[in-house]
Amino acid sequence: MELPPARDVHLLQGPAFRGTGGVREPRHTSQRCSACGHIAKKNRPDQATFTCTSCGFAEHADVNAARNIAARGVAGWAVSHAADDAA
């Protein structure tokens, strides 16, 4: 995974990036399976446990959520730099 240059990090924190489905969007990160993408409240039976009811993937809940947040950040960064790559 390639991270953005330090000069671009502030872009991920600005108001234009909030609510775009990127790093700032926490919706379903704790209920989404980082392996298969299945979202269900039952995937989180308690605070520390994550077990996907679809594929059976099991992970500490915080680690699974962090994987989902990281994946969104990479996807958002890739989309924001697609114009640069086309030029």
C-alpha positions in Angstrom: 0.0 0.0 0.0 1.4 3.4 -1.0 0.6 6.3 1.2 0.1 9.9 0.0 3.1 12.2 0.3 3.2 14.2 3.6 2.2 17.4 1.8 -1.1 15.7 0.8 -2.1 14.3 4.2 -3.9 17.5 5.1 -6.2 17.0 2.2 -7.6 13.9 3.9 -8.6 15.9 6.9 -10.2 18.9 5.2 -13.9 19.7 5.1 -14.1 18.7 1.4 -13.2 15.1 2.2 -15.7 14.7 5.1 -18.7 12.5 4.2 -17.3 11.3 0.9 -17.1 7.7 1.9 -13.4 8.1 2.6 -11.3 8.0 5.8 -13.7 10.3 7.6 -16.8 8.2 7.0 -17.1 5.7 9.9 -20.5 4.2 8.8 -20.6 0.4 9.1 -16.9 0.0 9.6 -17.5 -2.1 12.7 -20.2 -4.2 11.1 -18.7 -4.7 7.7 -16.6 -7.8 7.1 -13.1 -6.8 5.9 -12.8 -10.1 4.1 -16.1 -10.4 2.1 -17.8 -7.0 2.6 -21.0 -8.4 4.3 -22.6 -5.9 6.6 -24.8 -7.0 9.5 -25.4 -6.0 13.1 -25.0 -9.6 14.1 -21.4 -9.6 12.9 -20.6 -7.8 16.2 -22.0 -9.9 19.0 -20.1 -7.8 21.6 -17.6 -5.0 21.8 -14.4 -7.0 21.1 -15.7 -9.7 18.8 -16.2 -9.7 15.1 -17.4 -12.9 13.3 -18.9 -12.6 9.8 -22.3 -14.3 9.6 -21.8 -14.8 5.9 -18.2 -16.1 5.4 -17.2 -16.9 8.9 -14.2 -14.6 9.0 -13.2 -13.9 12.6 -11.0 -11.0 13.9 -10.8 -8.7 16.9 -13.5 -6.1 16.2 -11.2 -3.1 16.3 -8.7 -4.7 13.9 -11.5 -5.5 11.5 -12.8 -2.0 11.6 -9.3 -0.6 11.1 -9.0 -2.7 8.0 -12.2 -1.3 6.6 -11.1 2.3 7.4 -7.7 1.7 5.8 -9.4 0.2 2.6 -11.7 3.3 2.3 -8.7 5.6 2.7 -6.7 3.9 0.0 -9.8 3.9 -2.3 -10.5 7.5 -1.7 -6.9 8.5 -2.2 -6.7 6.5 -5.5 -9.9 8.2 -6.8 -8.6 11.7 -5.8 -5.3 11.0 -7.7 -6.9 9.4 -10.8 -6.9 12.7 -12.7 -3.1 13.1 -12.0 -2.5 9.6 -13.5 -4.5 10.4 -16.6 -2.5 13.6 -17.3 
